[in-house]
Structures are given as C-alpha cells and as structure tokens.
Amino acid sequence: MSSIIEEPFHDERPAARHGMPPIGIWWPMLERPLQREVLENLDAPLRAYVVRRIYDLCELDDEPVPRGPVRLGMNERAYIAGWMRAVDWN
C-alpha cells in the first residue's frame, strides 16, 4: 500500500503586496478626474488622496491606509487596459 501526501492548497493568485482592495470593485466607481490622474502614468505611485478615496469607495473607512508608496500591480494595469478598450472616453 502506498500513500500520496497532497500538498496543501495554495491560492495561485498573487497576494496584493500593497493591501489594496480588488481593482474590479473600486475602478468603475472612481471619479473620472481621478481615473485620468491614474491613467497619466500607470507606473507612478498613487497619491495618498487617491488611495484614501479607493478605501472610501470600498467602505473600508476603518482599515488603515497602506504606508509608503502604493503602485498598481501588473494585473491591475492589465485590468485598466481592458477597461479602456471597453469604455468610450469621449
């Protein structure tokens, strides 16, 4: 008789390194001027005001805002790229 020990389940999605809520929740609700600000440079750190607004939109008022610079990850930038194709900016 042989036994196979299965490895513990691991979520294959990378954990958010900056503790931000999922972009699919806050991006559609973010005000257009703030969206434009983010779109100006997707690699730049988000302003503290933008991060606080994201937390407000997600009703995370009691949660501490991440310290230090917060940048969009690769998956978040890909989400925005797909969103931009689907939305008319005119």
HTML snippet that shows the backbone in 3Dmol.js (N, CA, C, O; Angstrom):
<script src="https://3Dmol.org/build/3Dmol-min.js"></script>
<div id="view" style="width:600px;height:400px;position:relative"></div>
<script>
const pdb = `
ATOM      1  N   MET A   1       0.837  -1.171   0.000  1.00  0.00           N
ATOM      2  CA  MET A   1       0.000   0.000   0.000  1.00  0.00           C
ATOM      3  C   MET A   1       0.884   1.237   0.000  1.00  0.00           C
ATOM      4  O   MET A   1       1.853   1.327   0.754  1.00  0.00           O
ATOM      5  N   SER A   2       0.539   2.175  -0.846  1.00  0.00           N
ATOM      6  CA  SER A   2       1.323   3.407  -0.886  1.00  0.00           C
ATOM      7  C   SER A   2       0.422   4.593  -0.593  1.00  0.00           C
ATOM      8  O   SER A   2      -0.785   4.556  -0.833  1.00  0.00           O
ATOM      9  N   SER A   3       1.010   5.599  -0.090  1.00  0.00           N
ATOM     10  CA  SER A   3       0.262   6.812   0.249  1.00  0.00           C
ATOM     11  C   SER A   3       0.808   7.975  -0.553  1.00  0.00           C
ATOM     12  O   SER A   3       2.005   8.067  -0.826  1.00  0.00           O
ATOM     13  N   ILE A   4      -0.083   8.839  -0.914  1.00  0.00           N
ATOM     14  CA  ILE A   4       0.321  10.071  -1.576  1.00  0.00           C
ATOM     15  C   ILE A   4      -0.114  11.219  -0.676  1.00  0.00           C
ATOM     16  O   ILE A   4      -1.289  11.363  -0.337  1.00  0.00           O
ATOM     17  N   ILE A   5       0.826  11.995  -0.318  1.00  0.00           N
ATOM     18  CA  ILE A   5       0.505  13.157   0.508  1.00  0.00           C
ATOM     19  C   ILE A   5       0.342  14.341  -0.421  1.00  0.00           C
ATOM     20  O   ILE A   5       1.271  14.747  -1.119  1.00  0.00           O
ATOM     21  N   GLU A   6      -0.849  14.875  -0.411  1.00  0.00           N
ATOM     22  CA  GLU A   6      -1.103  16.031  -1.256  1.00  0.00           C
ATOM     23  C   GLU A   6      -0.564  17.282  -0.585  1.00  0.00           C
ATOM     24  O   GLU A   6      -0.626  17.447   0.633  1.00  0.00           O
ATOM     25  N   GLU A   7      -0.042  18.139  -1.413  1.00  0.00           N
ATOM     26  CA  GLU A   7       0.437  19.398  -0.869  1.00  0.00           C
ATOM     27  C   GLU A   7      -0.759  20.251  -0.477  1.00  0.00           C
ATOM     28  O   GLU A   7      -1.831  20.132  -1.069  1.00  0.00           O
ATOM     29  N   PRO A   8      -0.580  21.109   0.518  1.00  0.00           N
ATOM     30  CA  PRO A   8      -1.697  21.961   0.925  1.00  0.00           C
ATOM     31  C   PRO A   8      -2.117  22.893  -0.201  1.00  0.00           C
ATOM     32  O   PRO A   8      -1.302  23.314  -1.021  1.00  0.00           O
ATOM     33  N   PHE A   9      -3.404  23.203  -0.220  1.00  0.00           N
ATOM     34  CA  PHE A   9      -3.933  24.087  -1.251  1.00  0.00           C
ATOM     35  C   PHE A   9      -3.319  25.471  -1.105  1.00  0.00           C
ATOM     36  O   PHE A   9      -3.264  26.031  -0.010  1.00  0.00           O
ATOM     37  N   HIS A  10      -2.860  26.009  -2.225  1.00  0.00           N
ATOM     38  CA  HIS A  10      -2.346  27.376  -2.256  1.00  0.00           C
ATOM     39  C   HIS A  10      -3.114  28.136  -3.313  1.00  0.00           C
ATOM     40  O   HIS A  10      -3.299  27.659  -4.432  1.00  0.00           O
ATOM     41  N   ASP A  11      -3.551  29.302  -2.953  1.00  0.00           N
ATOM     42  CA  ASP A  11      -4.210  30.163  -3.927  1.00  0.00           C
ATOM     43  C   ASP A  11      -3.149  30.596  -4.922  1.00  0.00           C
ATOM     44  O   ASP A  11      -2.130  31.171  -4.538  1.00  0.00           O
ATOM     45  N   GLU A  12      -3.382  30.322  -6.199  1.00  0.00           N
ATOM     46  CA  GLU A  12      -2.367  30.629  -7.206  1.00  0.00           C
ATOM     47  C   GLU A  12      -2.313  32.102  -7.562  1.00  0.00           C
ATOM     48  O   GLU A  12      -1.366  32.555  -8.204  1.00  0.00           O
ATOM     49  N   ARG A  13      -3.325  32.852  -7.148  1.00  0.00           N
ATOM     50  CA  ARG A  13      -3.298  34.285  -7.419  1.00  0.00           C
ATOM     51  C   ARG A  13      -2.295  34.933  -6.491  1.00  0.00           C
ATOM     52  O   ARG A  13      -2.258  34.614  -5.302  1.00  0.00           O
ATOM     53  N   PRO A  14      -1.479  35.839  -7.012  1.00  0.00           N
ATOM     54  CA  PRO A  14      -0.523  36.502  -6.124  1.00  0.00           C
ATOM     55  C   PRO A  14      -1.263  37.402  -5.129  1.00  0.00           C
ATOM     56  O   PRO A  14      -2.244  38.065  -5.466  1.00  0.00           O
ATOM     57  N   ALA A  15      -0.769  37.399  -3.925  1.00  0.00           N
ATOM     58  CA  ALA A  15      -1.358  38.267  -2.915  1.00  0.00           C
ATOM     59  C   ALA A  15      -1.009  39.713  -3.238  1.00  0.00           C
ATOM     60  O   ALA A  15       0.079  40.013  -3.730  1.00  0.00           O
ATOM     61  N   ALA A  16      -1.942  40.590  -2.954  1.00  0.00           N
ATOM     62  CA  ALA A  16      -1.678  42.007  -3.184  1.00  0.00           C
ATOM     63  C   ALA A  16      -0.572  42.449  -2.246  1.00  0.00           C
ATOM     64  O   ALA A  16      -0.686  42.317  -1.028  1.00  0.00           O
ATOM     65  N   ARG A  17       0.477  42.963  -2.811  1.00  0.00           N
ATOM     66  CA  ARG A  17       1.616  43.318  -1.979  1.00  0.00           C
ATOM     67  C   ARG A  17       1.416  44.644  -1.264  1.00  0.00           C
ATOM     68  O   ARG A  17       2.170  44.983  -0.351  1.00  0.00           O
ATOM     69  N   HIS A  18       0.419  45.381  -1.669  1.00  0.00           N
ATOM     70  CA  HIS A  18       0.214  46.688  -1.069  1.00  0.00           C
ATOM     71  C   HIS A  18      -1.078  46.759  -0.274  1.00  0.00           C
ATOM     72  O   HIS A  18      -1.378  47.805   0.302  1.00  0.00           O
ATOM     73  N   GLY A  19      -1.847  45.690  -0.223  1.00  0.00           N
ATOM     74  CA  GLY A  19      -3.040  45.652   0.588  1.00  0.00           C
ATOM     75  C   GLY A  19      -4.226  46.416   0.032  1.00  0.00           C
ATOM     76  O   GLY A  19      -5.156  46.726   0.777  1.00  0.00           O
ATOM     77  N   MET A  20      -4.218  46.726  -1.247  1.00  0.00           N
ATOM     78  CA  MET A  20      -5.332  47.453  -1.848  1.00  0.00           C
ATOM     79  C   MET A  20      -6.498  46.505  -2.104  1.00  0.00           C
ATOM     80  O   MET A  20      -6.297  45.312  -2.332  1.00  0.00           O
ATOM     81  N   PRO A  21      -7.728  47.046  -2.066  1.00  0.00           N
ATOM     82  CA  PRO A  21      -8.883  46.224  -2.434  1.00  0.00           C
ATOM     83  C   PRO A  21      -8.821  45.843  -3.912  1.00  0.00           C
ATOM     84  O   PRO A  21      -8.078  46.470  -4.668  1.00  0.00           O
ATOM     85  N   PRO A  22      -9.571  44.844  -4.343  1.00  0.00           N
ATOM     86  CA  PRO A  22      -9.560  44.445  -5.751  1.00  0.00           C
ATOM     87  C   PRO A  22      -9.980  45.590  -6.674  1.00  0.00           C
ATOM     88  O   PRO A  22     -10.960  46.287  -6.408  1.00  0.00           O
ATOM     89  N   ILE A  23      -9.240  45.771  -7.743  1.00  0.00           N
ATOM     90  CA  ILE A  23      -9.478  46.883  -8.653  1.00  0.00           C
ATOM     91  C   ILE A  23     -10.852  46.818  -9.314  1.00  0.00           C
ATOM     92  O   ILE A  23     -11.430  47.854  -9.645  1.00  0.00           O
ATOM     93  N   GLY A  24     -11.371  45.627  -9.507  1.00  0.00           N
ATOM     94  CA  GLY A  24     -12.684  45.490 -10.126  1.00  0.00           C
ATOM     95  C   GLY A  24     -13.802  46.113  -9.303  1.00  0.00           C
ATOM     96  O   GLY A  24     -14.880  46.396  -9.826  1.00  0.00           O
ATOM     97  N   ILE A  25     -13.551  46.325  -8.035  1.00  0.00           N
ATOM     98  CA  ILE A  25     -14.541  46.967  -7.173  1.00  0.00           C
ATOM     99  C   ILE A  25     -14.442  48.483  -7.272  1.00  0.00           C
ATOM    100  O   ILE A  25     -15.447  49.162  -7.484  1.00  0.00           O
ATOM    101  N   TRP A  26     -13.236  49.013  -7.119  1.00  0.00           N
ATOM    102  CA  TRP A  26     -13.111  50.473  -6.997  1.00  0.00           C
ATOM    103  C   TRP A  26     -12.914  51.222  -8.308  1.00  0.00           C
ATOM    104  O   TRP A  26     -13.333  52.376  -8.406  1.00  0.00           O
ATOM    105  N   TRP A  27     -12.300  50.624  -9.311  1.00  0.00           N
ATOM    106  CA  TRP A  27     -12.016  51.380 -10.536  1.00  0.00           C
ATOM    107  C   TRP A  27     -13.282  51.917 -11.214  1.00  0.00           C
ATOM    108  O   TRP A  27     -13.310  53.091 -11.584  1.00  0.00           O
ATOM    109  N   PRO A  28     -14.332  51.101 -11.392  1.00  0.00           N
ATOM    110  CA  PRO A  28     -15.539  51.639 -12.041  1.00  0.00           C
ATOM    111  C   PRO A  28     -16.207  52.765 -11.243  1.00  0.00           C
ATOM    112  O   PRO A  28     -16.895  53.602 -11.827  1.00  0.00           O
ATOM    113  N   MET A  29     -16.017  52.798  -9.930  1.00  0.00           N
ATOM    114  CA  MET A  29     -16.639  53.826  -9.089  1.00  0.00           C
ATOM    115  C   MET A  29     -15.770  55.069  -8.908  1.00  0.00           C
ATOM    116  O   MET A  29     -16.264  56.116  -8.492  1.00  0.00           O
ATOM    117  N   LEU A  30     -14.491  54.957  -9.216  1.00  0.00           N
ATOM    118  CA  LEU A  30     -13.577  56.083  -9.031  1.00  0.00           C
ATOM    119  C   LEU A  30     -13.967  57.226  -9.959  1.00  0.00           C
ATOM    120  O   LEU A  30     -14.258  57.007 -11.135  1.00  0.00           O
ATOM    121  N   GLU A  31     -13.974  58.423  -9.436  1.00  0.00           N
ATOM    122  CA  GLU A  31     -14.367  59.582 -10.223  1.00  0.00           C
ATOM    123  C   GLU A  31     -13.454  59.738 -11.429  1.00  0.00           C
ATOM    124  O   GLU A  31     -12.260  59.443 -11.365  1.00  0.00           O
ATOM    125  N   ARG A  32     -14.025  60.201 -12.515  1.00  0.00           N
ATOM    126  CA  ARG A  32     -13.297  60.316 -13.782  1.00  0.00           C
ATOM    127  C   ARG A  32     -12.013  61.171 -13.657  1.00  0.00           C
ATOM    128  O   ARG A  32     -10.987  60.775 -14.211  1.00  0.00           O
ATOM    129  N   PRO A  33     -12.025  62.309 -12.963  1.00  0.00           N
ATOM    130  CA  PRO A  33     -10.763  63.054 -12.839  1.00  0.00           C
ATOM    131  C   PRO A  33      -9.659  62.245 -12.151  1.00  0.00           C
ATOM    132  O   PRO A  33      -8.487  62.355 -12.512  1.00  0.00           O
ATOM    133  N   LEU A  34     -10.036  61.437 -11.167  1.00  0.00           N
ATOM    134  CA  LEU A  34      -9.040  60.599 -10.501  1.00  0.00           C
ATOM    135  C   LEU A  34      -8.606  59.455 -11.404  1.00  0.00           C
ATOM    136  O   LEU A  34      -7.440  59.060 -11.383  1.00  0.00           O
ATOM    137  N   GLN A  35      -9.527  58.917 -12.196  1.00  0.00           N
ATOM    138  CA  GLN A  35      -9.142  57.898 -13.172  1.00  0.00           C
ATOM    139  C   GLN A  35      -8.125  58.472 -14.154  1.00  0.00           C
ATOM    140  O   GLN A  35      -7.119  57.834 -14.462  1.00  0.00           O
ATOM    141  N   ARG A  36      -8.391  59.669 -14.635  1.00  0.00           N
ATOM    142  CA  ARG A  36      -7.464  60.296 -15.587  1.00  0.00           C
ATOM    143  C   ARG A  36      -6.095  60.515 -14.961  1.00  0.00           C
ATOM    144  O   ARG A  36      -5.067  60.336 -15.616  1.00  0.00           O
ATOM    145  N   GLU A  37      -6.087  60.902 -13.692  1.00  0.00           N
ATOM    146  CA  GLU A  37      -4.814  61.090 -12.996  1.00  0.00           C
ATOM    147  C   GLU A  37      -4.020  59.790 -12.946  1.00  0.00           C
ATOM    148  O   GLU A  37      -2.812  59.780 -13.187  1.00  0.00           O
ATOM    149  N   VAL A  38      -4.700  58.705 -12.634  1.00  0.00           N
ATOM    150  CA  VAL A  38      -4.034  57.395 -12.583  1.00  0.00           C
ATOM    151  C   VAL A  38      -3.548  57.007 -13.978  1.00  0.00           C
ATOM    152  O   VAL A  38      -2.445  56.483 -14.132  1.00  0.00           O
ATOM    153  N   LEU A  39      -4.374  57.267 -14.993  1.00  0.00           N
ATOM    154  CA  LEU A  39      -4.028  56.888 -16.361  1.00  0.00           C
ATOM    155  C   LEU A  39      -2.842  57.666 -16.922  1.00  0.00           C
ATOM    156  O   LEU A  39      -2.179  57.192 -17.844  1.00  0.00           O
ATOM    157  N   GLU A  40      -2.565  58.847 -16.383  1.00  0.00           N
ATOM    158  CA  GLU A  40      -1.435  59.645 -16.863  1.00  0.00           C
ATOM    159  C   GLU A  40      -0.122  58.886 -16.753  1.00  0.00           C
ATOM    160  O   GLU A  40       0.744  58.999 -17.620  1.00  0.00           O
ATOM    161  N   ASN A  41       0.021  58.113 -15.680  1.00  0.00           N
ATOM    162  CA  ASN A  41       1.234  57.306 -15.505  1.00  0.00           C
ATOM    163  C   ASN A  41       0.878  56.114 -14.621  1.00  0.00           C
ATOM    164  O   ASN A  41       0.849  56.221 -13.395  1.00  0.00           O
ATOM    165  N   LEU A  42       0.608  54.981 -15.260  1.00  0.00           N
ATOM    166  CA  LEU A  42       0.195  53.787 -14.521  1.00  0.00           C
ATOM    167  C   LEU A  42       1.291  53.218 -13.629  1.00  0.00           C
ATOM    168  O   LEU A  42       1.017  52.430 -12.724  1.00  0.00           O
ATOM    169  N   ASP A  43       2.534  53.620 -13.887  1.00  0.00           N
ATOM    170  CA  ASP A  43       3.650  53.114 -13.078  1.00  0.00           C
ATOM    171  C   ASP A  43       3.966  54.006 -11.887  1.00  0.00           C
ATOM    172  O   ASP A  43       4.727  53.610 -11.004  1.00  0.00           O
ATOM    173  N   ALA A  44       3.395  55.195 -11.851  1.00  0.00           N
ATOM    174  CA  ALA A  44       3.674  56.145 -10.773  1.00  0.00           C
ATOM    175  C   ALA A  44       2.946  55.727  -9.492  1.00  0.00           C
ATOM    176  O   ALA A  44       1.902  55.076  -9.547  1.00  0.00           O
ATOM    177  N   PRO A  45       3.502  56.104  -8.346  1.00  0.00           N
ATOM    178  CA  PRO A  45       2.771  55.839  -7.104  1.00  0.00           C
ATOM    179  C   PRO A  45       1.476  56.649  -7.064  1.00  0.00           C
ATOM    180  O   PRO A  45       1.418  57.774  -7.560  1.00  0.00           O
ATOM    181  N   LEU A  46       0.460  56.070  -6.478  1.00  0.00           N
ATOM    182  CA  LEU A  46      -0.818  56.765  -6.332  1.00  0.00           C
ATOM    183  C   LEU A  46      -0.705  57.798  -5.210  1.00  0.00           C
ATOM    184  O   LEU A  46      -0.066  57.549  -4.188  1.00  0.00           O
ATOM    185  N   ARG A  47      -1.327  58.946  -5.412  1.00  0.00           N
ATOM    186  CA  ARG A  47      -1.339  59.952  -4.350  1.00  0.00           C
ATOM    187  C   ARG A  47      -2.115  59.408  -3.155  1.00  0.00           C
ATOM    188  O   ARG A  47      -3.015  58.583  -3.311  1.00  0.00           O
ATOM    189  N   ALA A  48      -1.763  59.872  -1.974  1.00  0.00           N
ATOM    190  CA  ALA A  48      -2.431  59.425  -0.750  1.00  0.00           C
ATOM    191  C   ALA A  48      -3.931  59.698  -0.815  1.00  0.00           C
ATOM    192  O   ALA A  48      -4.723  58.899  -0.317  1.00  0.00           O
ATOM    193  N   TYR A  49      -4.333  60.821  -1.425  1.00  0.00           N
ATOM    194  CA  TYR A  49      -5.748  61.142  -1.555  1.00  0.00           C
ATOM    195  C   TYR A  49      -6.481  60.089  -2.392  1.00  0.00           C
ATOM    196  O   TYR A  49      -7.602  59.701  -2.063  1.00  0.00           O
ATOM    197  N   VAL A  50      -5.850  59.633  -3.467  1.00  0.00           N
ATOM    198  CA  VAL A  50      -6.464  58.625  -4.342  1.00  0.00           C
ATOM    199  C   VAL A  50      -6.619  57.308  -3.577  1.00  0.00           C
ATOM    200  O   VAL A  50      -7.661  56.658  -3.658  1.00  0.00           O
ATOM    201  N   VAL A  51      -5.596  56.924  -2.846  1.00  0.00           N
ATOM    202  CA  VAL A  51      -5.663  55.681  -2.067  1.00  0.00           C
ATOM    203  C   VAL A  51      -6.771  55.779  -1.018  1.00  0.00           C
ATOM    204  O   VAL A  51      -7.534  54.832  -0.829  1.00  0.00           O
ATOM    205  N   ARG A  52      -6.860  56.924  -0.336  1.00  0.00           N
ATOM    206  CA  ARG A  52      -7.912  57.102   0.667  1.00  0.00           C
ATOM    207  C   ARG A  52      -9.300  57.044   0.018  1.00  0.00           C
ATOM    208  O   ARG A  52     -10.232  56.476   0.586  1.00  0.00           O
ATOM    209  N   ARG A  53      -9.430  57.633  -1.173  1.00  0.00           N
ATOM    210  CA  ARG A  53     -10.714  57.611  -1.884  1.00  0.00           C
ATOM    211  C   ARG A  53     -11.093  56.182  -2.264  1.00  0.00           C
ATOM    212  O   ARG A  53     -12.262  55.804  -2.180  1.00  0.00           O
ATOM    213  N   ILE A  54     -10.113  55.393  -2.679  1.00  0.00           N
ATOM    214  CA  ILE A  54     -10.359  53.986  -3.011  1.00  0.00           C
ATOM    215  C   ILE A  54     -10.890  53.252  -1.785  1.00  0.00           C
ATOM    216  O   ILE A  54     -11.852  52.490  -1.885  1.00  0.00           O
ATOM    217  N   TYR A  55     -10.275  53.475  -0.642  1.00  0.00           N
ATOM    218  CA  TYR A  55     -10.736  52.841   0.592  1.00  0.00           C
ATOM    219  C   TYR A  55     -12.146  53.298   0.946  1.00  0.00           C
ATOM    220  O   TYR A  55     -12.966  52.501   1.402  1.00  0.00           O
ATOM    221  N   ASP A  56     -12.431  54.593   0.732  1.00  0.00           N
ATOM    222  CA  ASP A  56     -13.780  55.101   1.000  1.00  0.00           C
ATOM    223  C   ASP A  56     -14.806  54.426   0.086  1.00  0.00           C
ATOM    224  O   ASP A  56     -15.877  54.030   0.544  1.00  0.00           O
ATOM    225  N   LEU A  57     -14.485  54.296  -1.197  1.00  0.00           N
ATOM    226  CA  LEU A  57     -15.408  53.674  -2.141  1.00  0.00           C
ATOM    227  C   LEU A  57     -15.701  52.224  -1.773  1.00  0.00           C
ATOM    228  O   LEU A  57     -16.808  51.728  -1.987  1.00  0.00           O
ATOM    229  N   CYS A  58     -14.707  51.559  -1.223  1.00  0.00           N
ATOM    230  CA  CYS A  58     -14.862  50.147  -0.845  1.00  0.00           C
ATOM    231  C   CYS A  58     -15.376  49.987   0.587  1.00  0.00           C
ATOM    232  O   CYS A  58     -15.425  48.881   1.126  1.00  0.00           O
ATOM    233  N   GLU A  59     -15.757  51.111   1.187  1.00  0.00           N
ATOM    234  CA  GLU A  59     -16.276  51.126   2.547  1.00  0.00           C
ATOM    235  C   GLU A  59     -15.313  50.493   3.538  1.00  0.00           C
ATOM    236  O   GLU A  59     -15.706  49.721   4.413  1.00  0.00           O
ATOM    237  N   LEU A  60     -14.044  50.841   3.377  1.00  0.00           N
ATOM    238  CA  LEU A  60     -13.001  50.367   4.282  1.00  0.00           C
ATOM    239  C   LEU A  60     -12.503  51.523   5.138  1.00  0.00           C
ATOM    240  O   LEU A  60     -11.302  51.673   5.362  1.00  0.00           O
ATOM    241  N   ASP A  61     -13.432  52.331   5.609  1.00  0.00           N
ATOM    242  CA  ASP A  61     -13.077  53.527   6.377  1.00  0.00           C
ATOM    243  C   ASP A  61     -12.275  53.197   7.636  1.00  0.00           C
ATOM    244  O   ASP A  61     -11.437  53.989   8.068  1.00  0.00           O
ATOM    245  N   ASP A  62     -12.533  52.036   8.220  1.00  0.00           N
ATOM    246  CA  ASP A  62     -11.859  51.660   9.462  1.00  0.00           C
ATOM    247  C   ASP A  62     -10.497  51.005   9.231  1.00  0.00           C
ATOM    248  O   ASP A  62      -9.715  50.838  10.167  1.00  0.00           O
ATOM    249  N   GLU A  63     -10.223  50.642   7.995  1.00  0.00           N
ATOM    250  CA  GLU A  63      -8.960  49.983   7.672  1.00  0.00           C
ATOM    251  C   GLU A  63      -7.836  51.013   7.539  1.00  0.00           C
ATOM    252  O   GLU A  63      -8.054  52.101   7.006  1.00  0.00           O
ATOM    253  N   PRO A  64      -6.647  50.678   8.015  1.00  0.00           N
ATOM    254  CA  PRO A  64      -5.524  51.613   7.837  1.00  0.00           C
ATOM    255  C   PRO A  64      -5.091  51.662   6.369  1.00  0.00           C
ATOM    256  O   PRO A  64      -5.042  50.638   5.687  1.00  0.00           O
ATOM    257  N   VAL A  65      -4.785  52.845   5.910  1.00  0.00           N
ATOM    258  CA  VAL A  65      -4.290  53.028   4.543  1.00  0.00           C
ATOM    259  C   VAL A  65      -2.844  52.543   4.508  1.00  0.00           C
ATOM    260  O   VAL A  65      -2.087  52.810   5.441  1.00  0.00           O
ATOM    261  N   PRO A  66      -2.448  51.837   3.454  1.00  0.00           N
ATOM    262  CA  PRO A  66      -1.062  51.365   3.375  1.00  0.00           C
ATOM    263  C   PRO A  66      -0.078  52.520   3.496  1.00  0.00           C
ATOM    264  O   PRO A  66      -0.301  53.607   2.963  1.00  0.00           O
ATOM    265  N   ARG A  67       0.992  52.268   4.195  1.00  0.00           N
ATOM    266  CA  ARG A  67       2.047  53.273   4.343  1.00  0.00           C
ATOM    267  C   ARG A  67       3.002  53.169   3.167  1.00  0.00           C
ATOM    268  O   ARG A  67       3.179  52.104   2.576  1.00  0.00           O
ATOM    269  N   GLY A  68       3.597  54.272   2.851  1.00  0.00           N
ATOM    270  CA  GLY A  68       4.562  54.282   1.763  1.00  0.00           C
ATOM    271  C   GLY A  68       3.874  54.360   0.418  1.00  0.00           C
ATOM    272  O   GLY A  68       2.647  54.428   0.338  1.00  0.00           O
ATOM    273  N   PRO A  69       4.666  54.350  -0.631  1.00  0.00           N
ATOM    274  CA  PRO A  69       4.086  54.479  -1.980  1.00  0.00           C
ATOM    275  C   PRO A  69       3.267  53.250  -2.366  1.00  0.00           C
ATOM    276  O   PRO A  69       3.658  52.113  -2.102  1.00  0.00           O
ATOM    277  N   VAL A  70       2.133  53.504  -2.989  1.00  0.00           N
ATOM    278  CA  VAL A  70       1.254  52.443  -3.475  1.00  0.00           C
ATOM    279  C   VAL A  70       1.238  52.541  -4.992  1.00  0.00           C
ATOM    280  O   VAL A  70       0.905  53.583  -5.557  1.00  0.00           O
ATOM    281  N   ARG A  71       1.596  51.457  -5.636  1.00  0.00           N
ATOM    282  CA  ARG A  71       1.610  51.408  -7.104  1.00  0.00           C
ATOM    283  C   ARG A  71       0.675  50.313  -7.575  1.00  0.00           C
ATOM    284  O   ARG A  71       0.402  49.349  -6.860  1.00  0.00           O
ATOM    285  N   LEU A  72       0.193  50.483  -8.789  1.00  0.00           N
ATOM    286  CA  LEU A  72      -0.636  49.449  -9.389  1.00  0.00           C
ATOM    287  C   LEU A  72       0.233  48.264  -9.776  1.00  0.00           C
ATOM    288  O   LEU A  72       1.347  48.437 -10.270  1.00  0.00           O
ATOM    289  N   GLY A  73      -0.271  47.083  -9.556  1.00  0.00           N
ATOM    290  CA  GLY A  73       0.441  45.879  -9.960  1.00  0.00           C
ATOM    291  C   GLY A  73       0.184  45.556 -11.429  1.00  0.00           C
ATOM    292  O   GLY A  73      -0.595  46.232 -12.101  1.00  0.00           O
ATOM    293  N   MET A  74       0.842  44.528 -11.906  1.00  0.00           N
ATOM    294  CA  MET A  74       0.706  44.121 -13.300  1.00  0.00           C
ATOM    295  C   MET A  74      -0.743  43.759 -13.639  1.00  0.00           C
ATOM    296  O   MET A  74      -1.248  44.148 -14.692  1.00  0.00           O
ATOM    297  N   ASN A  75      -1.411  43.020 -12.757  1.00  0.00           N
ATOM    298  CA  ASN A  75      -2.799  42.622 -13.014  1.00  0.00           C
ATOM    299  C   ASN A  75      -3.734  43.832 -13.003  1.00  0.00           C
ATOM    300  O   ASN A  75      -4.694  43.881 -13.773  1.00  0.00           O
ATOM    301  N   GLU A  76      -3.463  44.793 -12.147  1.00  0.00           N
ATOM    302  CA  GLU A  76      -4.287  45.995 -12.100  1.00  0.00           C
ATOM    303  C   GLU A  76      -4.117  46.831 -13.361  1.00  0.00           C
ATOM    304  O   GLU A  76      -5.087  47.376 -13.887  1.00  0.00           O
ATOM    305  N   ARG A  77      -2.890  46.929 -13.840  1.00  0.00           N
ATOM    306  CA  ARG A  77      -2.652  47.665 -15.095  1.00  0.00           C
ATOM    307  C   ARG A  77      -3.323  46.947 -16.269  1.00  0.00           C
ATOM    308  O   ARG A  77      -3.839  47.601 -17.175  1.00  0.00           O
ATOM    309  N   ALA A  78      -3.320  45.619 -16.263  1.00  0.00           N
ATOM    310  CA  ALA A  78      -3.989  44.848 -17.320  1.00  0.00           C
ATOM    311  C   ALA A  78      -5.500  45.060 -17.252  1.00  0.00           C
ATOM    312  O   ALA A  78      -6.152  45.176 -18.289  1.00  0.00           O
ATOM    313  N   TYR A  79      -6.057  45.110 -16.060  1.00  0.00           N
ATOM    314  CA  TYR A  79      -7.486  45.365 -15.895  1.00  0.00           C
ATOM    315  C   TYR A  79      -7.846  46.721 -16.509  1.00  0.00           C
ATOM    316  O   TYR A  79      -8.824  46.837 -17.247  1.00  0.00           O
ATOM    317  N   ILE A  80      -7.049  47.738 -16.199  1.00  0.00           N
ATOM    318  CA  ILE A  80      -7.321  49.081 -16.718  1.00  0.00           C
ATOM    319  C   ILE A  80      -7.191  49.102 -18.233  1.00  0.00           C
ATOM    320  O   ILE A  80      -7.985  49.760 -18.905  1.00  0.00           O
ATOM    321  N   ALA A  81      -6.215  48.403 -18.783  1.00  0.00           N
ATOM    322  CA  ALA A  81      -6.057  48.356 -20.242  1.00  0.00           C
ATOM    323  C   ALA A  81      -7.299  47.762 -20.895  1.00  0.00           C
ATOM    324  O   ALA A  81      -7.778  48.291 -21.897  1.00  0.00           O
ATOM    325  N   GLY A  82      -7.817  46.691 -20.352  1.00  0.00           N
ATOM    326  CA  GLY A  82      -9.030  46.084 -20.889  1.00  0.00           C
ATOM    327  C   GLY A  82     -10.236  46.981 -20.708  1.00  0.00           C
ATOM    328  O   GLY A  82     -11.101  47.054 -21.581  1.00  0.00           O
ATOM    329  N   TRP A  83     -10.295  47.664 -19.577  1.00  0.00           N
ATOM    330  CA  TRP A  83     -11.402  48.576 -19.302  1.00  0.00           C
ATOM    331  C   TRP A  83     -11.394  49.741 -20.289  1.00  0.00           C
ATOM    332  O   TRP A  83     -12.450  50.164 -20.759  1.00  0.00           O
ATOM    333  N   MET A  84     -10.209  50.260 -20.603  1.00  0.00           N
ATOM    334  CA  MET A  84     -10.102  51.387 -21.517  1.00  0.00           C
ATOM    335  C   MET A  84     -10.599  51.017 -22.917  1.00  0.00           C
ATOM    336  O   MET A  84     -11.186  51.852 -23.606  1.00  0.00           O
ATOM    337  N   ARG A  85     -10.370  49.784 -23.334  1.00  0.00           N
ATOM    338  CA  ARG A  85     -10.843  49.334 -24.638  1.00  0.00           C
ATOM    339  C   ARG A  85     -12.362  49.262 -24.681  1.00  0.00           C
ATOM    340  O   ARG A  85     -12.968  49.456 -25.735  1.00  0.00           O
ATOM    341  N   ALA A  86     -12.972  48.983 -23.543  1.00  0.00           N
ATOM    342  CA  ALA A  86     -14.416  48.790 -23.494  1.00  0.00           C
ATOM    343  C   ALA A  86     -15.197  50.079 -23.243  1.00  0.00           C
ATOM    344  O   ALA A  86     -16.413  50.111 -23.430  1.00  0.00           O
ATOM    345  N   VAL A  87     -14.514  51.135 -22.824  1.00  0.00           N
ATOM    346  CA  VAL A  87     -15.194  52.373 -22.437  1.00  0.00           C
ATOM    347  C   VAL A  87     -14.896  53.481 -23.444  1.00  0.00           C
ATOM    348  O   VAL A  87     -13.764  53.634 -23.903  1.00  0.00           O
ATOM    349  N   ASP A  88     -15.906  54.230 -23.770  1.00  0.00           N
ATOM    350  CA  ASP A  88     -15.749  55.392 -24.655  1.00  0.00           C
ATOM    351  C   ASP A  88     -15.394  56.600 -23.786  1.00  0.00           C
ATOM    352  O   ASP A  88     -16.184  57.010 -22.936  1.00  0.00           O
ATOM    353  N   TRP A  89     -14.208  57.166 -23.999  1.00  0.00           N
ATOM    354  CA  TRP A  89     -13.751  58.312 -23.207  1.00  0.00           C
ATOM    355  C   TRP A  89     -14.219  59.634 -23.761  1.00  0.00           C
ATOM    356  O   TRP A  89     -13.895  60.671 -23.181  1.00  0.00           O
ATOM    357  N   ASN A  90     -14.959  59.659 -24.845  1.00  0.00           N
ATOM    358  CA  ASN A  90     -15.415  60.927 -25.422  1.00  0.00           C
ATOM    359  C   ASN A  90     -16.599  61.487 -24.699  1.00  0.00           C
ATOM    360  O   ASN A  90     -17.100  62.550 -25.065  1.00  0.00           O
TER     361      ASN A  90
END
`;
const viewer = $3Dmol.createViewer("view");
viewer.addModel(pdb, "pdb");
viewer.setStyle({}, {cartoon: {color: "spectrum"}});
viewer.zoomTo();
viewer.render();
</script>
